[in-house]
Amino acid sequence: MSLPFQETALGREFDAFANELALLPSSPDVTALELRFALLREAVAVRLAEPGRFTLNLPASLFDA
């Protein structure tokens, strides 16, 4: 049985980075970055939860800078 994503080393690193993002001054660019990062975190968590049974197709435009 695998650990919940937030209890893995990668999950903790994602959370630490999200906390650092939250310390930045509020702006539309920071908000967009926070939203994109949250989406990436969830995509990674889903992929690691069921690597052989689940594929998440995200539009490439979500990751365009």
N, C-alpha and C positions, 0 to 999 in steps of 0.2 A: 504494500500500500504506500502510495507516495504522499508526501507532505502537502498541505495547502500551499499554494504559490507564495503567499505573503510570509510563510515560514521558511522558505528556501533562501539561500544566499542571494540569488538573483532577485527574488522578490523584495528582500530587504534593501538591496541596492536601488531598485526602482523606487521604493518608498523614500529612501534618503534623498534621491534626486528630486522627487516630487516636493519634498519638504524644502529643499534649497530653492526650487522654482517659486514656491509660495512666498519666499522672503524678498523676491524682486519687486520693485515698484510696479504698481498696477498700470497696465497699458493694454491696448488691443493686441499688440504683438505678443506680449507675455501670456495673455489669455488664450490666444490661438495656439501658442506653444504648449501650454498646460493641457488644452483639450487634445491636441495631437499626441502628446505624451501619454495621457490617460488611455487613449484608444490603442496605442502601441502596447502599453502594459497589459491591457485586457487581451489583446491578440496573442501576446506571448504566453500569458497564463492559460488561455484556452488551448493553445498548441501544445504546451507542456503537459496539460492534464490528460489529453487523449491523443498522443502523437500519431497513432496509426489509424484512427477512426474519424477524425474531424479535420476539415480543411476550411479555413476562413479566407474568403476572397475579398480583399479590400481594394478599392480603386486607387491606382497609383497617384492620383491627384491629391489624396490625403497627405502624402508625404513630400509633395513639392514645396520647396521653400518659397 
